[in-house]
Amino acid sequence: MFHSGCVRAIVRLPFSRMTMLSPTVLYRDAHLLAIDKPAGLPSQSTPDPGRDHAVAWVERLLQSENSASKPYVALHHRLDRDTTGVLLFAIHRDSNMGLSRAFAEHLAQKTYIAIVEMPGASVPVSDEWTIDNFLAVKKVARSGSRTDAVRSGGDRAVTHFRILQRGARVMVVQALPRTGRTHQIRAHLSQSGLPIVGDKLYGAGRGPWAERVLLHALRLELPHPVSRSPLTIEAPLPEDMRRYMG
C-alpha cells in the first residue's frame, strides 16, 4: 500500500469568496507561501481575463490581510490546470532571488504521483526507469499544442520513474523530474507506454475514464531561500486518486 507521508507545517487560512476553486494553504512564513492547488485552477493568468488563477488567489488572500499595501507575489514554477498539489510562491522580495536560483539550479526536488493506464502486451515495463531525451512543444489543431520528443532542437528533459503499485487496470507511478519542460511527465509516461488516466492529449484510452489528468505534485523539497535550512512541503493525495490505491 502506498503512503504519501505526513504534511509538514500546514496552516489553514480563510478562503476567498471570489473563487469557487479554493486552494488549501500548506506552508506559510514571512517569505514563502505554498498551496495545494485544486484541479481546474490555472497556476497563472490565461487569455481569458475572467478566469481565476492561483496567483490571483494568493494576491487576494494577502490583500485581505493587509489592505494598505499591494501584495508581492512571485511564481517560479507552475502546474498544469488539471494537476493538483504543491505550488510555491515568494511573497517577499528578499526571498524572490533565492527561490528563483533554487529552481534554476535544480536545487528544488519535485515528487509527483500519477495513476497510469496498464501497458499494452508489447510494452515491457521494469519497476524503475529513466527517460532522457529532448522535447519540443508543437502546435496541434485539436488541443492548441502538445509536447513531443524530437531528434534535433527542443530542450533536454529528464524524468526518473518508479512503479509503486500494480493493479488490475492501472498502476501507481512516482515521477521525479530533473528538468521542468512543458507537459514533461505526461509526455514521458506516454512515450513509456503508460499514459496517465484521464489524459486525452497523450492517452491511449485503454484505462478507466477520469474527469481530469490524474497527476499530483506530492512533494517539494528545497533549501529555504532566506534561512537556507531544508524545507519539505507535501500535499495529500486528492480523493479521485486515493480511490485507486490498494
Backbone as CSV, one residue per row, in Angstrom:
resi,resn,N_x,N_y,N_z,CA_x,CA_y,CA_z,C_x,C_y,C_z
1,MET,0.844,-1.196,0.000,0.000,0.000,0.000,0.874,1.239,0.000
2,PHE,0.471,2.239,-0.744,1.252,3.473,-0.847,0.831,4.447,0.228
3,HIS,1.804,5.074,0.879,1.542,6.117,1.871,2.221,7.389,1.414
4,SER,1.490,8.495,1.410,2.042,9.753,0.924,2.890,10.461,1.956
5,GLY,2.852,10.034,3.210,3.652,10.694,4.233,2.876,11.832,4.857
6,CYS,3.449,12.414,5.904,2.771,13.483,6.619,3.005,14.818,5.932
7,VAL,2.063,15.726,6.097,2.186,17.083,5.577,2.778,17.948,6.671
8,ARG,3.848,18.687,6.354,4.536,19.476,7.348,4.083,20.923,7.322
9,ALA,4.007,21.519,8.497,3.781,22.950,8.652,2.530,23.426,7.923
10,ILE,1.417,22.716,8.104,0.182,23.111,7.445,-0.459,24.262,8.209
11,VAL,-0.847,25.289,7.488,-1.565,26.425,8.045,-2.832,26.588,7.235
12,ARG,-3.983,26.624,7.880,-5.237,26.784,7.163,-5.754,28.200,7.374
13,LEU,-6.023,28.885,6.284,-6.457,30.265,6.311,-7.796,30.404,5.605
14,PRO,-8.514,31.509,5.851,-9.820,31.693,5.205,-9.695,31.711,3.686
15,PHE,-10.699,31.166,3.024,-10.734,31.160,1.570,-11.426,32.415,1.060
16,SER,-11.063,32.851,-0.095,-11.730,33.974,-0.734,-13.086,33.535,-1.253
17,ARG,-14.069,34.404,-1.165,-15.385,34.105,-1.707,-15.451,34.403,-3.200
18,MET,-14.383,34.929,-3.753,-14.385,35.333,-5.152,-14.082,34.169,-6.090
19,THR,-13.726,33.004,-5.558,-13.396,31.869,-6.399,-14.081,30.614,-5.893
20,MET,-14.526,29.771,-6.815,-15.147,28.509,-6.444,-14.102,27.427,-6.243
21,LEU,-12.908,27.623,-6.799,-11.837,26.652,-6.654,-10.846,27.202,-5.636
22,SER,-11.046,26.850,-4.386,-10.236,27.413,-3.315,-9.118,26.468,-2.912
23,PRO,-7.872,26.877,-3.057,-6.754,26.057,-2.589,-6.711,25.970,-1.067
24,THR,-5.861,25.080,-0.581,-5.538,24.990,0.840,-4.103,25.455,1.025
25,VAL,-3.859,26.268,2.042,-2.500,26.714,2.332,-1.768,25.594,3.071
26,LEU,-0.647,25.179,2.536,0.151,24.099,3.117,1.287,24.609,3.988
27,TYR,1.863,25.742,3.594,3.017,26.287,4.316,2.999,27.804,4.193
28,ARG,3.403,28.473,5.289,3.430,29.937,5.266,4.462,30.443,6.248
29,ASP,5.314,31.361,5.791,6.153,32.131,6.694,6.232,33.539,6.114
30,ALA,7.148,34.356,6.587,7.223,35.745,6.131,7.690,35.863,4.687
31,HIS,8.273,34.794,4.136,8.885,34.861,2.817,8.203,33.988,1.767
32,LEU,7.598,32.889,2.201,7.050,31.901,1.271,5.618,31.546,1.637
33,LEU,4.866,31.130,0.612,3.521,30.587,0.813,3.327,29.472,-0.197
34,ALA,2.914,28.315,0.295,2.662,27.163,-0.581,1.213,26.749,-0.455
35,ILE,0.598,26.414,-1.585,-0.786,25.970,-1.579,-0.892,24.571,-2.178
36,ASP,-2.007,23.922,-1.874,-2.394,22.681,-2.530,-3.370,23.098,-3.632
37,LYS,-2.890,23.164,-4.873,-3.704,23.654,-5.975,-4.740,22.609,-6.373
38,PRO,-6.001,23.001,-6.461,-7.026,22.052,-6.912,-7.022,21.897,-8.421
39,ALA,-7.599,20.818,-8.894,-7.743,20.603,-10.333,-8.673,21.656,-10.914
40,GLY,-8.354,22.116,-12.119,-9.191,23.088,-12.796,-8.773,24.529,-12.604
41,LEU,-7.875,24.790,-11.666,-7.417,26.155,-11.398,-6.063,26.374,-12.074
42,PRO,-5.966,27.270,-13.058,-4.672,27.540,-13.682,-3.680,28.112,-12.673
43,SER,-2.393,27.882,-12.901,-1.370,28.417,-11.999,-1.254,29.927,-12.124
44,GLN,-1.410,30.438,-13.334,-1.250,31.868,-13.570,-2.296,32.326,-14.581
45,SER,-2.247,33.595,-14.957,-3.280,34.168,-15.808,-3.336,33.478,-17.168
46,THR,-4.511,33.456,-17.752,-4.759,32.860,-19.056,-5.291,33.951,-19.992
47,PRO,-5.442,33.644,-21.284,-6.005,34.648,-22.194,-7.405,35.117,-21.814
48,ASP,-8.112,34.320,-20.999,-9.446,34.703,-20.534,-9.313,35.564,-19.285
49,PRO,-9.555,36.880,-19.370,-9.364,37.758,-18.212,-10.335,37.489,-17.070
50,GLY,-11.425,36.784,-17.359,-12.392,36.489,-16.319,-12.130,35.200,-15.580
51,ARG,-11.090,34.481,-15.990,-10.811,33.188,-15.364,-9.880,33.353,-14.179
52,ASP,-10.252,32.757,-13.058,-9.433,32.849,-11.857,-8.177,32.009,-12.018
53,HIS,-7.152,32.301,-11.225,-5.914,31.528,-11.257,-5.238,31.612,-9.895
54,ALA,-4.240,30.760,-9.663,-3.631,30.636,-8.342,-2.924,31.908,-7.897
55,VAL,-2.236,32.587,-8.811,-1.552,33.826,-8.438,-2.560,34.844,-7.929
56,ALA,-3.683,34.992,-8.627,-4.706,35.944,-8.200,-5.288,35.556,-6.842
57,TRP,-5.460,34.246,-6.609,-6.000,33.781,-5.325,-5.056,34.174,-4.184
58,VAL,-3.760,33.966,-4.376,-2.791,34.328,-3.340,-2.768,35.847,-3.134
59,GLU,-2.831,36.600,-4.223,-2.852,38.054,-4.101,-4.065,38.527,-3.288
60,ARG,-5.227,37.926,-3.536,-6.427,38.300,-2.782,-6.290,37.942,-1.315
61,LEU,-5.712,36.777,-1.051,-5.522,36.364,0.339,-4.643,37.352,1.084
62,LEU,-3.516,37.721,0.498,-2.598,38.657,1.148,-3.212,40.049,1.239
63,GLN,-3.949,40.452,0.229,-4.593,41.765,0.246,-5.632,41.854,1.356
64,SER,-6.330,40.748,1.606,-7.342,40.745,2.662,-6.719,40.894,4.047
65,GLU,-5.455,40.541,4.180,-4.768,40.651,5.469,-4.126,42.016,5.674
66,ASN,-3.776,42.672,4.551,-3.107,43.967,4.644,-3.531,44.832,3.465
67,SER,-4.667,45.478,3.612,-5.221,46.267,2.514,-4.442,47.539,2.248
68,ALA,-3.494,47.885,3.140,-2.753,49.137,2.995,-1.683,49.065,1.914
69,SER,-1.256,47.869,1.556,-0.182,47.748,0.575,-0.502,46.661,-0.437
70,LYS,0.028,46.814,-1.646,-0.167,45.820,-2.687,0.723,44.622,-2.396
71,PRO,0.175,43.416,-2.382,0.983,42.241,-2.034,2.014,41.922,-3.096
72,TYR,3.143,41.371,-2.648,4.187,40.913,-3.553,4.027,39.407,-3.722
73,VAL,3.858,38.945,-4.962,3.677,37.524,-5.246,4.492,37.169,-6.479
74,ALA,5.379,36.175,-6.358,6.189,35.726,-7.490,6.109,34.207,-7.580
75,LEU,5.922,33.712,-8.792,5.805,32.284,-9.044,6.931,31.851,-9.972
76,HIS,7.703,30.823,-9.568,8.846,30.367,-10.354,8.680,28.966,-10.925
77,HIS,7.553,28.339,-10.666,7.221,27.062,-11.312,5.706,27.036,-11.440
78,ARG,5.195,26.099,-12.191,3.752,26.034,-12.346,3.301,24.597,-12.503
79,LEU,1.999,24.392,-12.327,1.371,23.099,-12.556,0.334,23.264,-13.652
80,ASP,0.150,22.217,-14.476,-0.902,22.253,-15.476,-2.249,22.463,-14.791
81,ARG,-3.203,22.953,-15.558,-4.517,23.286,-15.000,-5.131,22.127,-14.210
82,ASP,-5.067,20.903,-14.726,-5.704,19.761,-14.071,-4.816,19.074,-13.041
83,THR,-3.546,19.432,-12.974,-2.640,18.821,-11.995,-2.868,19.441,-10.630
84,THR,-2.968,18.602,-9.615,-3.157,19.064,-8.242,-1.819,19.065,-7.502
85,GLY,-1.803,19.706,-6.323,-0.648,19.575,-5.445,0.106,20.847,-5.151
86,VAL,1.362,20.675,-4.726,2.170,21.751,-4.158,2.548,22.793,-5.207
87,LEU,2.218,24.045,-4.903,2.599,25.184,-5.721,3.140,26.249,-4.770
88,LEU,4.375,26.702,-5.017,5.086,27.567,-4.072,5.273,28.973,-4.638
89,PHE,5.068,29.972,-3.779,5.195,31.375,-4.158,6.173,32.095,-3.230
90,ALA,6.917,33.042,-3.787,7.649,34.007,-2.968,6.687,35.150,-2.673
91,ILE,6.587,35.546,-1.396,5.674,36.629,-1.038,6.436,37.797,-0.404
92,HIS,7.751,37.805,-0.599,8.602,38.917,-0.143,9.764,39.031,-1.119
93,ARG,10.157,40.257,-1.425,11.236,40.464,-2.390,12.545,39.831,-1.938
94,ASP,12.776,39.740,-0.635,14.022,39.165,-0.131,14.163,37.682,-0.474
95,SER,13.053,37.014,-0.681,13.101,35.570,-0.980,13.029,35.276,-2.468
96,ASN,12.734,36.276,-3.278,12.477,36.038,-4.694,13.711,35.510,-5.424
97,MET,14.852,36.148,-5.240,16.044,35.741,-5.965,16.505,34.345,-5.536
98,GLY,16.449,34.062,-4.236,16.858,32.750,-3.749,15.953,31.648,-4.253
99,LEU,14.657,31.921,-4.347,13.731,30.919,-4.855,13.951,30.695,-6.347
100,SER,14.183,31.776,-7.069,14.487,31.658,-8.496,15.740,30.821,-8.718
101,ARG,16.770,31.031,-7.890,18.011,30.279,-8.024,17.789,28.795,-7.714
102,ALA,16.957,28.493,-6.731,16.709,27.100,-6.359,16.113,26.313,-7.524
103,PHE,15.191,26.930,-8.256,14.591,26.246,-9.406,15.543,26.228,-10.598
104,ALA,16.238,27.335,-10.830,17.143,27.408,-11.982,18.314,26.441,-11.849
105,GLU,18.806,26.239,-10.613,19.958,25.370,-10.378,19.547,23.958,-9.991
106,HIS,18.283,23.625,-10.135,17.751,22.279,-9.855,17.979,21.868,-8.399
107,LEU,17.906,22.843,-7.493,18.003,22.547,-6.066,16.642,22.185,-5.484
108,ALA,15.590,22.456,-6.231,14.238,22.105,-5.803,13.887,20.726,-6.355
109,GLN,13.695,19.767,-5.476,13.388,18.398,-5.871,11.872,18.186,-5.810
110,LYS,11.294,17.789,-6.947,9.851,17.603,-7.044,9.517,16.113,-7.124
111,THR,8.458,15.719,-6.429,7.963,14.348,-6.493,6.496,14.376,-6.886
112,TYR,6.165,13.647,-7.954,4.798,13.559,-8.440,4.295,12.122,-8.317
113,ILE,2.974,11.989,-8.241,2.319,10.689,-8.298,1.345,10.711,-9.466
114,ALA,1.364,9.664,-10.269,0.459,9.550,-11.411,-0.247,8.205,-11.380
115,ILE,-1.506,8.204,-11.759,-2.248,6.962,-11.994,-2.210,6.722,-13.497
116,VAL,-1.592,5.628,-13.927,-1.369,5.408,-15.352,-2.124,4.184,-15.854
117,GLU,-2.380,4.194,-17.165,-3.005,3.048,-17.799,-2.031,1.873,-17.836
118,MET,-2.558,0.670,-17.728,-1.719,-0.515,-17.836,-1.110,-0.572,-19.236
119,PRO,0.125,-1.040,-19.345,0.779,-1.085,-20.656,0.159,-2.122,-21.571
120,GLY,0.320,-1.922,-22.862,-0.110,-2.926,-23.824,0.778,-4.156,-23.716
121,ALA,0.338,-5.231,-24.312,1.060,-6.502,-24.199,2.473,-6.418,-24.744
122,SER,2.732,-5.510,-25.670,4.051,-5.428,-26.302,4.988,-4.440,-25.621
123,VAL,4.551,-3.869,-24.492,5.356,-2.855,-23.822,5.866,-3.400,-22.487
124,PRO,7.114,-3.871,-22.424,7.656,-4.344,-21.148,7.956,-3.161,-20.226
125,VAL,7.671,-3.314,-18.958,7.886,-2.229,-18.000,8.638,-2.771,-16.792
126,SER,9.796,-2.179,-16.497,10.533,-2.533,-15.292,10.034,-1.660,-14.149
127,ASP,10.456,-1.957,-12.932,9.984,-1.201,-11.781,10.541,0.217,-11.749
128,GLU,11.726,0.426,-12.330,12.326,1.761,-12.372,12.941,2.005,-13.741
129,TRP,12.819,3.209,-14.216,13.432,3.583,-15.496,13.558,5.099,-15.575
130,THR,14.385,5.557,-16.498,14.612,6.982,-16.700,14.443,7.323,-18.170
131,ILE,13.731,8.400,-18.453,13.631,8.945,-19.803,14.538,10.174,-19.867
132,ASP,15.448,10.187,-20.807,16.374,11.309,-21.004,16.395,11.604,-22.498
133,ASN,15.664,12.631,-22.900,15.595,12.948,-24.327,15.384,14.452,-24.502
134,PHE,14.979,14.849,-25.692,14.733,16.264,-25.975,13.273,16.427,-26.367
135,LEU,12.628,17.434,-25.778,11.214,17.687,-26.016,11.014,19.065,-26.642
136,ALA,9.997,19.147,-27.481,9.632,20.422,-28.097,8.119,20.534,-28.127
137,VAL,7.621,21.730,-27.924,6.189,21.993,-27.992,5.792,22.208,-29.445
138,LYS,4.774,21.461,-29.885,4.312,21.549,-31.265,2.833,21.937,-31.290
139,LYS,2.462,22.692,-32.291,1.075,23.105,-32.457,0.232,21.927,-32.937
140,VAL,-0.929,21.767,-32.312,-1.865,20.714,-32.697,-3.242,21.362,-32.800
141,ALA,-3.914,21.128,-33.917,-5.196,21.797,-34.156,-6.221,21.485,-33.077
142,ARG,-6.260,20.228,-32.630,-7.292,19.812,-31.676,-7.108,20.440,-30.312
143,SER,-5.866,20.559,-29.842,-5.621,20.999,-28.472,-4.873,22.317,-28.374
144,GLY,-4.358,22.793,-29.478,-3.553,24.005,-29.429,-2.078,23.680,-29.468
145,SER,-1.606,22.808,-28.582,-0.202,22.406,-28.570,-0.018,21.159,-27.725
146,ARG,1.065,20.435,-27.996,1.459,19.297,-27.182,2.963,19.173,-27.258
147,THR,3.536,18.404,-26.345,4.980,18.231,-26.263,5.360,16.851,-26.775
148,ASP,6.336,16.810,-27.691,6.770,15.543,-28.264,8.292,15.454,-28.278
149,ALA,8.792,14.233,-28.320,10.231,14.013,-28.428,10.708,14.414,-29.811
150,VAL,11.903,15.016,-29.879,12.485,15.437,-31.158,13.941,14.987,-31.206
151,ARG,14.443,14.794,-32.413,15.843,14.385,-32.589,16.779,15.580,-32.656
152,SER,16.255,16.718,-33.041,17.073,17.930,-33.090,16.241,19.102,-32.603
153,GLY,16.920,20.072,-32.001,16.192,21.172,-31.396,15.560,20.734,-30.094
154,GLY,14.641,21.508,-29.595,13.986,21.160,-28.343,14.892,21.380,-27.146
155,ASP,14.418,20.958,-25.982,15.156,21.103,-24.728,15.303,19.746,-24.058
156,ARG,16.443,19.545,-23.418,16.666,18.275,-22.735,15.672,18.112,-21.589
157,ALA,15.128,16.909,-21.480,14.143,16.593,-20.444,14.494,15.252,-19.820
158,VAL,14.570,15.220,-18.486,14.961,14.007,-17.765,13.948,13.743,-16.649
159,THR,13.400,12.538,-16.637,12.482,12.125,-15.579,12.810,10.710,-15.147
160,HIS,12.895,10.486,-13.834,13.075,9.135,-13.290,11.727,8.650,-12.777
161,PHE,11.379,7.407,-13.113,10.096,6.833,-12.731,10.293,5.581,-11.879
162,ARG,9.329,5.364,-10.984,9.308,4.132,-10.189,7.868,3.689,-9.996
163,ILE,7.590,2.417,-10.253,6.248,1.881,-10.049,6.053,1.601,-8.558
164,LEU,5.016,2.174,-7.989,4.719,1.987,-6.569,3.686,0.895,-6.348
165,GLN,2.818,0.711,-7.326,1.730,-0.247,-7.139,1.197,-0.683,-8.497
166,ARG,0.983,-1.985,-8.660,0.390,-2.529,-9.879,-1.003,-3.051,-9.556
167,GLY,-1.960,-2.672,-10.374,-3.327,-3.126,-10.178,-3.835,-3.866,-11.394
168,ALA,-5.113,-4.176,-11.386,-5.699,-4.931,-12.496,-5.837,-4.062,-13.744
169,ARG,-6.132,-2.777,-13.555,-6.372,-1.905,-14.710,-5.431,-0.700,-14.761
170,VAL,-4.836,-0.342,-13.615,-3.964,0.834,-13.576,-2.729,0.535,-12.735
171,MET,-1.750,1.414,-12.823,-0.576,1.362,-11.967,-0.363,2.734,-11.341
172,VAL,0.236,2.737,-10.145,0.601,3.978,-9.461,2.096,4.186,-9.673
173,VAL,2.455,5.332,-10.231,3.840,5.610,-10.591,4.316,6.886,-9.905
174,GLN,5.525,6.828,-9.379,6.186,8.011,-8.838,7.077,8.602,-9.930
175,ALA,7.010,9.913,-10.098,7.823,10.603,-11.101,8.690,11.649,-10.423
176,LEU,9.993,11.618,-10.742,10.950,12.592,-10.212,11.550,13.352,-11.391
177,PRO,10.960,14.473,-11.771,11.501,15.232,-12.903,12.770,15.971,-12.509
178,ARG,13.793,15.863,-13.339,15.050,16.579,-13.090,15.112,17.884,-13.869
179,THR,14.184,18.049,-14.808,14.046,19.288,-15.562,12.570,19.669,-15.519
180,GLY,12.236,20.836,-16.039,10.864,21.310,-15.922,10.268,21.748,-17.240
181,ARG,10.171,20.829,-18.198,9.615,21.159,-19.508,8.088,21.064,-19.495
182,THR,7.465,21.758,-20.424,6.013,21.729,-20.544,5.520,20.306,-20.783
183,HIS,4.570,19.855,-19.945,3.972,18.521,-20.074,5.021,17.407,-20.001
184,GLN,6.131,17.644,-19.332,7.229,16.679,-19.359,6.812,15.296,-18.865
185,ILE,6.193,15.222,-17.693,5.827,13.920,-17.127,4.777,13.240,-17.988
186,ARG,3.811,13.988,-18.449,2.758,13.422,-19.293,3.340,12.857,-20.584
187,ALA,4.237,13.615,-21.212,4.841,13.158,-22.470,5.736,11.949,-22.242
188,HIS,6.550,11.978,-21.179,7.466,10.871,-20.913,6.718,9.588,-20.562
189,LEU,5.632,9.686,-19.805,4.868,8.484,-19.489,4.182,7.931,-20.737
190,SER,3.683,8.804,-21.584,3.083,8.343,-22.831,4.114,7.642,-23.702
191,GLN,5.326,8.204,-23.756,6.401,7.586,-24.529,6.819,6.242,-23.938
192,SER,6.574,6.044,-22.647,6.896,4.777,-21.980,5.793,3.748,-22.149
193,GLY,4.713,4.100,-22.844,3.596,3.188,-23.000,2.666,3.175,-21.811
194,LEU,2.768,4.213,-20.952,1.974,4.285,-19.725,1.301,5.654,-19.598
195,PRO,0.399,6.007,-20.508,-0.247,7.317,-20.419,-1.058,7.459,-19.133
196,ILE,-1.147,8.678,-18.650,-1.870,8.946,-17.413,-3.369,8.818,-17.649
197,VAL,-4.056,8.217,-16.698,-5.510,8.086,-16.778,-6.135,9.482,-16.865
198,GLY,-7.043,9.654,-17.796,-7.715,10.933,-17.976,-7.009,11.893,-18.903
199,ASP,-5.848,11.514,-19.423,-5.076,12.403,-20.289,-5.503,12.202,-21.746
200,LYS,-6.430,13.026,-22.209,-6.942,12.897,-23.568,-5.907,13.295,-24.613
201,LEU,-4.967,14.168,-24.228,-3.971,14.644,-25.183,-2.890,13.604,-25.442
202,TYR,-2.472,12.881,-24.396,-1.377,11.914,-24.525,-1.830,10.471,-24.277
203,GLY,-3.092,10.263,-23.954,-3.559,8.952,-23.539,-3.873,8.016,-24.687
204,ALA,-3.946,6.730,-24.325,-4.265,5.693,-25.313,-5.713,5.231,-25.188
205,GLY,-6.369,5.603,-24.094,-7.768,5.249,-23.925,-8.024,3.833,-23.464
206,ARG,-6.988,3.141,-22.982,-7.187,1.764,-22.524,-7.722,1.720,-21.103
207,GLY,-7.297,2.677,-20.275,-7.614,2.635,-18.864,-8.995,3.176,-18.553
208,PRO,-9.355,3.245,-17.272,-10.664,3.765,-16.868,-10.783,5.255,-17.178
209,TRP,-12.008,5.718,-17.291,-12.271,7.119,-17.588,-12.066,7.962,-16.335
210,ALA,-11.594,9.187,-16.510,-11.452,10.124,-15.393,-11.777,11.521,-15.893
211,GLU,-12.255,12.370,-14.995,-12.650,13.730,-15.365,-11.450,14.631,-15.623
212,ARG,-10.277,14.218,-15.154,-9.087,15.046,-15.325,-7.867,14.153,-15.486
213,VAL,-6.744,14.768,-15.760,-5.465,14.055,-15.794,-5.070,13.729,-14.355
214,LEU,-4.917,12.443,-14.030,-4.658,12.038,-12.640,-3.169,12.135,-12.317
215,LEU,-2.722,13.380,-12.150,-1.330,13.691,-11.822,-1.326,14.653,-10.647
216,HIS,-0.459,14.376,-9.654,-0.453,15.136,-8.408,0.975,15.472,-8.006
217,ALA,1.222,16.761,-7.728,2.518,17.205,-7.214,2.548,16.947,-5.710
218,LEU,3.104,15.827,-5.334,3.041,15.355,-3.948,3.969,16.116,-3.014
219,ARG,5.209,16.376,-3.463,6.215,16.885,-2.531,7.169,17.834,-3.237
220,LEU,7.591,18.868,-2.504,8.608,19.800,-2.985,9.638,19.970,-1.874
221,GLU,10.906,19.689,-2.200,11.998,19.805,-1.239,13.032,20.786,-1.786
222,LEU,13.426,21.748,-0.955,14.383,22.757,-1.393,14.963,23.475,-0.186
223,PRO,16.121,24.129,-0.358,16.633,24.962,0.723,15.812,26.237,0.819
224,HIS,15.493,26.648,2.027,14.736,27.889,2.193,15.548,29.029,1.595
225,PRO,14.950,29.886,0.780,15.717,30.916,0.074,16.349,31.974,0.970
226,VAL,15.914,32.067,2.221,16.485,33.048,3.146,17.319,32.377,4.223
227,SER,16.745,31.410,4.945,17.467,30.747,6.034,18.419,29.666,5.542
228,ARG,18.186,29.152,4.319,18.950,28.052,3.709,18.719,26.710,4.396
229,SER,17.832,26.640,5.362,17.536,25.375,6.018,16.665,24.509,5.106
230,PRO,16.764,23.177,5.202,15.957,22.303,4.337,14.469,22.494,4.596
231,LEU,13.705,22.527,3.530,12.260,22.714,3.625,11.573,21.643,2.789
232,THR,10.615,20.948,3.394,9.828,19.939,2.697,8.353,20.273,2.844
233,ILE,7.663,20.354,1.718,6.238,20.665,1.718,5.518,19.551,0.977
234,GLU,4.460,19.016,1.576,3.717,17.918,0.968,2.237,18.250,0.884
235,ALA,1.593,17.706,-0.127,0.150,17.858,-0.308,-0.481,16.476,-0.368
236,PRO,-1.504,16.216,0.430,-2.130,14.883,0.432,-2.760,14.557,-0.910
237,LEU,-2.779,13.282,-1.239,-3.401,12.855,-2.493,-4.886,13.198,-2.495
238,PRO,-5.405,13.711,-3.604,-6.837,14.007,-3.677,-7.662,12.738,-3.753
239,GLU,-8.938,12.877,-3.461,-9.833,11.731,-3.378,-9.912,10.950,-4.681
240,ASP,-9.913,11.646,-5.828,-10.066,10.935,-7.094,-8.873,10.057,-7.422
241,MET,-7.723,10.279,-6.731,-6.563,9.416,-6.914,-6.468,8.373,-5.801
242,ARG,-6.905,8.722,-4.601,-6.829,7.766,-3.478,-7.662,6.522,-3.719
243,ARG,-8.731,6.664,-4.476,-9.600,5.505,-4.684,-8.948,4.408,-5.513
244,TYR,-7.839,4.732,-6.181,-7.115,3.732,-6.961,-6.053,3.017,-6.127
245,MET,-5.817,3.488,-4.890,-4.757,2.901,-4.075,-5.254,1.655,-3.355
246,GLY,-4.421,0.612,-3.355,-4.797,-0.633,-2.708,-4.512,-0.631,-1.234
